[in-house]
Amino acid sequence: MKRTILEYLEDSAETCREKTAVTDGHQSYSYQELLLLSRRVGSGLSDRVKTGEPVAVLMEKSADTVGIFLGVVQAGAFYVFLNPELPQKRLEQIQSVLQARYWITDGEHRKLAESVVSESAILDAEQLKQCPVNQEALSRIRRQMIDCDPLYANFTSGSTGTPKGVVVSHRSVLDFIDQFTELFSIAASDVIGNQAPFDFDVSVKDIYSALKTGATLLVIPRELFSRPAPLLDFICSHKVTTMIWAVSALCLISTCHGLDYRTPDTVKRVLFSGEVMPLKHLQTWMTHLPGAEFVNLYGPTEITCNCTYHRIVRGRDYSKGIPIGVPFPNEQVFLLGEEGLVTKPGETGEICVRGTALALGYYRNREQTEAAFVQNPLNCRYPERIYRTGDLGTYTEDGELLFRGRRDFQVKYMGHRIELEEVERAVTGVPGVERCCVVFDEEKQRLYGFYNGSIEKKELHSRLRQFLPAYMVPGALEKLEAFPLTKNGKVDRKQLLERKKR
């Protein structure tokens, strides 16, 4: 049994030595070269980092970045990708939680790194790539590693205003990827077109499915996602066979009628997640790729990528919703209501998950970890953790599971999970804002912000973009003299949402 994901890399380097492991259109590495790169970076870190500590990686996603990740793992640490698109204040918030002693970056992003951490904490990626391999140190570190050691952490929105770092172990990824690649027949002959940013757990499926099977990982440059025609040219020229994409990215192409311009006819499978897929867009993709398999995936970051899947059946009527499907092997997904287990069709319950795919918890945040990763209330005999997703679900008459929204103020927007409270806290913290309420229009997939105060909308938008990720900034802001209230004296969110629907 494998103990670390490095065994994926080593096995593929043995069987697919000269085959391209990862390319971004500019830089490519064969499996042997990627293994050597990871060992060089790991050797350079081996006398600096401690086993199980975080190392931040501030770079654009690229073939080199994948090598850096694996190098961090070779050194016994776990990696945290920091997207250079994030505002400085957001990076500062993440670092306040992470307290990483080292950040790896390149020349392009060094100034940004220096604005958050001291110069002594910054390591140069190019220098690490040139370090001589210290096999003795790497072997010593490897002997101490076990499968429940952390592999990576991804930061998500937090209701307290502080981002939460979800820490995921080697074992969770190994168990998930073994099942994932087998279920969807991903093999060494495949080219996996990576769309997701590396701080989004969709990318975990791209990276480790490739390493496990010996497939080629194509890291699609971020800038292409604002230009559908060059994006499709890039996908077609690299003969992509597998797209594991966020719904919003697929819709970007279909909204712009990109498939009418050029169809990526080498694509054999499209697996989508992050949001509810609009049927019109799904049909567009299916019409242009009549031989491809389409799969709806569901699951939050805390359970390692996904916990359920549904294979789309061509010709089926999905007007009442696309099921989120059945659990992956070795994962149990069930619904909990106020009276316990929910099994009857039509009844709503909270989606809960148990199994080895569960994350280790939130980094340096015991309180929120204990609130979300709880003892299974159906088991009073021995300790057993489950994750309460906060998502609501219901069963159909045929026993299929349907997603039915959130039970709190958390929403899915542009593939990201957002705490509306965090956005409200950020808006209220801007000078000139007295009070704020943020609502989400699920049908139109838009965030709306309402506020009292003296600041004008344009300036407020500008201020928010300085410290919030773009996907957390409300698409429309409205200044109110007073908030509508319910009979209980609370802000009437429903009325605010209706105001925007008129």
N, C-alpha and C positions, 0 to 999 in steps of 0.2 A: 504493500500500500504506500502510495506517495505521501510524503510529509510536507513538502513545500512545492510551490509552483515552479521552482528552478528545475525540477525533474522533468516538467513539460519541455522546457527549453533544451535541456541536455539530451533528452530522447530524440527530439526533432533534429538537433544538431548532429546526432549520430546517423539518423536515417535519411535526412534531407540536407546534407552538408552544404552544397553549393546553391541550393534553391533559395530564392528571395524570401526572406522572413518578413521584412517590413520595408516599405518604400513610401515616400511622400511626394514623389515626382521629381525631387531634387537629389535626395540622399537615399541610398538603398543599402541594406545589409543582408547578406546571406545568413543562414542559421549559424554557421560556424563563426562568421564575423560578429553576429549579435552576441553570441556566447562569449567571445573574446572581449568585446566592448564591455559587457556587464562585469566581467572579471577585472578588467582594468579599473572601472569606476568603483567597484566594490573594494579593490585593494587600496585605492586612494582614500576611501572612507574608513577602512578597517581600524586604523589607529586613532580615529576621531570619534566615531559614534559608538553608542552602547546598544546592546541587544534590546530590541523592543522599543526604541525611542523613535520619534517622528523626524523625518527630514523633509523639508518643504522644497518643492521644485517649481520655480517660477520661470516658465518658458512657453513659447508657442507649442502647440501639439505638433509633433514631428517624429520622424524615425529616430532621431537622436534622443528625444524625450523618452521613448520606449526603452532605449538602452540605459538611460539614467535611472528609470524606475527599477529595472532589473538589477542594476548596480547597487542601488540602495538596499535591495533585498539580499544581495550577495553579502553585504556588510552586516546583515542581521537586523537592520532597522526596518521601518515601514515608511512608505512615501505618501506625501500629500501634495497633489497637484494644485498649484495656485494659478488661476487663469489671469494672464496679464491684462485682460479686459476689465477686471474688477477695479473699482475705484480704490484709491489708496486707503481711505477710511475703512472700507470693507476688509482689506488685507490686514489692517491694524487690528480689527476685531477678531479675525481668525487667529492671528498671531497671539493675541491676548489669551485665547483659549489654548492654543497649541503649545506656546512657549518653546518652539523648536530652537535648538541651539545652532542649527545650520540650515541655510537656504542655498540651494544650488540654482544658479542662473547663468545667463550668457551676457555678452557685451551689450546686446540690444536692450536688456531689461535690468541692467545693473543699477542704474539710477533709481528705478522704481523700488528695487530691493533695498537700496541704501536709505530710502525715505521711510522705511519701516523698521529695519534692523541695523545693527552696527556693522561696520565694514568687516570686523573680525569674524562675524557670523556667516559671511558670504563666501561661497566656494564657486570657482569658475568651472563651468561644464567642460570647456575645451581642455583645460588642464587635467581634469579628472580622466578624460578620455585617453590621455597620453600616459597615464601612470603605468609602471611596470606591474605585471601580475605577481602578487604575493600568494602563491598557492597554499603555503603553510598557514598563513593567517586565515584565508578563506575556508580551508578545511577545518580549522579549529572552530571557527564561527558556525560552520554547517553542522558539526557534531552536536552543538548545543541547541540547535533550532528544533522546535516541535510544531506539529500541525496547527495548534491553537494560537501560535504567535500571530500578531497583527501583520497584515500584508499592506493595507492601504487605509486611508480615511478620506471620506468625502464630506464636505460641509454643506448642511442644509439650513433652511430658514428656522429660526427659533422664536417662540412666542414671547420670550423675555427681552427680545431685542438683540440677543447674542447668538451668533450662528452655532449650530450643533454639529460636532464632528463625529460622524458615524464610522466606527472602527470595525473593519472586517478582517477575519482571519484567513490564513491559508486553507484550512480545512473547509470553510464555507465555500470558497471559490472552487476548490478541487471537487467537492461533492456536486456543486451546481454545474460546472462546466463539463464534467464527465457525462452527466445526464443530458445536458443541453445539446452537445455536439452529436450524441448518438440519436436523440429524438429527431433532429432535423438533418441528419446525414451529412454533416459538415466534414469535409475530407481534405487531404493534402492538395487536391486539384483545385480547390476553391480559392477565389480572390475575395476577401472580405473588405467591403468599402466602408471605412470608418467615417461616420458623420458626427457622432457625439463629441463634445468637448471632453477632455480627459478628467474633468472634475464632475462628470455626470456618469452614473454607474452603467449606462448603456454601453459605454466604451469598454467596460470590463469584459463584456461578452465578446467584443471584437478582438481585444488583445489576447485573451487567454484561450479563446476558441482557436485562434491561429496557432498559438504556441503548442496547444494540446495535439492538434491534428497535422501540423506541418503545412498549413495553408499559408497564403501570402496575405499580410495585413497591408492594405492601402490606406494610408492616412490622408484623407482628402483635405487640402488646405482650407482653413476657415474662411478666407476671403471669397472663395467660390460660391458660398451659400447666399451671397447677395447678387449672383449673376447666373441665373438658371441655365442659359445656353452653354457658357464655358464649363459649368458644373457637369452637365450631361456629356459634353465632349470628353471631359476628363474621365468620367465613369466608363464611357464606351471605349475610349482608347486603351484603358487598363483592363478591359474585359472583366468587370466586376460580376461575380456570380451570386454574392450574398450581401443583402442590405439589412442590417439590424439598426433601424433608424427610429428616431422620435417622430411621432405623428406630425408635429408642426413642420418638420423638415420635408416630409413627403408632400404635405399640403402646399408648401412653398412652390414646389415644382408644378403640381397639378393646377394651382391657382393661376399661375402664369402660362398655362397651356404648354409647358415645356416638353411634354411627351409628344405633342404634335410636331415639335421641331425635330426631336430625335429620341428614339426609343432604345433604352439599354437592353437589347435583346439577349445578351448573355446572362442576364439575371435569372436565377433559378428559384430564389426564395426571398421574400420580403417579410421581415418580422418587425412589427411596430409596437410601440408602447409609449407611456408618458401621459397620454390624454385619450379621451374617447375619439376614435376615428370617425370623421363625418362620412356617412355612407356614399355621398356623391363623389368624394375624393377617392374612396376605396374602389368604387366602380370604375373610375377613370383609370386607375392603375391596373386593375384587373383586365380591363378591355385591351389596354396596350401590351400587357404581358400575359397572354392567354395560357401559356404553359407553365407559369410560375406558381409556386405555393405561397399563400399569404397566411400569416399567423398573428393573432392578437395576443400580446403578452401583458401580464399585469403583475405588479409588485412594487413596493416601496424600497428605498435604499437599504433600510434596516434588515431586509431579508435576503440580501445579496442578489441583486438584479431583478429576479421575478420568482413568483411562487405558483402562478397558474398560466395556462396557455389554451388558446382555442384555434384550431385549424379552420380557416374560412372555407365554407362549402359553396362552391360556385352554383348559382341558381337558387340558393336559399333566400327566403325573405327575412331580412334583418331589420325591418322597419321598427320593431319593438326593442331593438338594441342588440349589439354584438356581445355575446357572452364573454366573460373573462376566462371561462373554461374550467379545466380540470387541473388539480395540483401536479407539479413536477414530482417524479419519483422521490421517495424519502422525504417528502414534505407533506404535512397535513394542514389543510385549510378548512376552517369551520366558522360558523356564525354564532355569536353570542348575543343574546338579548337580555332584558331585565330578569326574565325567569329562567335563564340558563341557555342551553343549546337550542338553536333555532333550526328546525328541519322541514317545517311545512312550507309548501309553495306559496309565494306571495307575502310571507312574513319577512320583516326586515330585521337584520342583526348586524353587529359589527364584525368585520372580517378579521379573523385571528389566525396566526400561523405558528406552527411548532415544527422543529427539526433542526438539523445541523447547519442549515443555511442562515440561521439567525446571526445577526451581527453581534460582536462582543458587547456593544453598548455605545454610549456617547462619551467621547474623550473628556476627562476631567469634569464630568457632570453626573455625579451619582444620583442626584435628585430626579432629573429627567429620565435617566436610565431606569430607575426603579419604578417610575410612573408608567413607562411604555413597555418595558420587558418585565412581565409580572408572572407570579405563580399561576399555573393553569387552574382556574377555579373549578374545573371538572375533575381535578385530581387532588385528593386530600391525603394520598398515601405516601408520596415522596416528592422531593423538590423537582419541579419541571417548569422551565421557562417557556413562555409563549410571548409573541409580540402582538400587541393590540394596534392595528393599523390606523384606527380612526376612520376608516372607510366603511361605508354601509353597503350591504349586499343582500340579495334575495334569490331564492331558487325558483326556477320555472317549473311547470308541471312535469317537464322531462328531466328535472334534476340538474339543469345547467345553472351555473352561478352568474348573476348579473350584477354589475356595479351600480350603486344607487346614490352616489355622492358622498359628502363628508358629514360627520356628526358634530363637527366643531367649526371653527373659523379658519380651517386650513383648506387650501384649494390647490388644484393642479392647473398651472398656466404655463404655456410654452414649454411643456415637458418638465417643469420644475415644480416642486412642492413648496408652497408659500404659506406662511402664517400671516393672515391678515392683520393680526395684532402687531407683528413686527413692523409692517408697513405703516400702520397707524402710529406706532410709537415714533418711527422715524420722521413722519410728517409733522407730528406734534412737537418734535424736538427742534424744528426750524424756527428761528426767531420770526415773530409776526404771525405765527399760527397758535390759536388758542385751543382749538379742539378739532378732532378729525375722525372721520368714519370712512372705511374703505369697503366697497362691496364688489362682488364678482358676478358678472353676467356669464353663466355657463353656456348659454345658447350662442352668444356672440363671441365668447372667449375674450372678454375685455375686463380690465380692472378700472374701476371708477373711484375717485377720491373726492370727498366732500369735506369742507373745512370752514371754521370761523376764524377771522383774523384780519390783519391789516395788509398782509403781503399779497401781491398780485399773482395770478396764476402762472404767468410766464416766468417770473422770478422763482416761484416755488418749484416749478418743473426743473429749472436750471440747478437750483440748490440740491434737489433730490438726486439728480444724475451724478453729483459729485461724490456721493457715498453709498448709493444703492445700486446693485446690479440692474441693468436695463430692464430685465424681466420683472422687477419688483416696483418699478416706477409706474403709477397709474397712467393709463393712456389718456384719460381725461380728468381734469380737476374742475370742481365747481365750488365757488365761494357762496356760502349761505349766511343769512342773518341769524337764523335759528334752525336747529335740527327738528324734524318731525319726531314725535314721541309716541310710544305705544301706551295703552291704558295703565301699564305698570311703571311708566316713567322712563322706559329705556328708549334708546335711539331706534326708530322704526326703520330697520335696514330694508325691509321689504318695500316700503314706500319710496325709499331712496332709489332702489333698483328700478321700480316702476317709473320713476321720474325720467330715467335714462331711456326707457323703452318706448316712451311716447313718440 
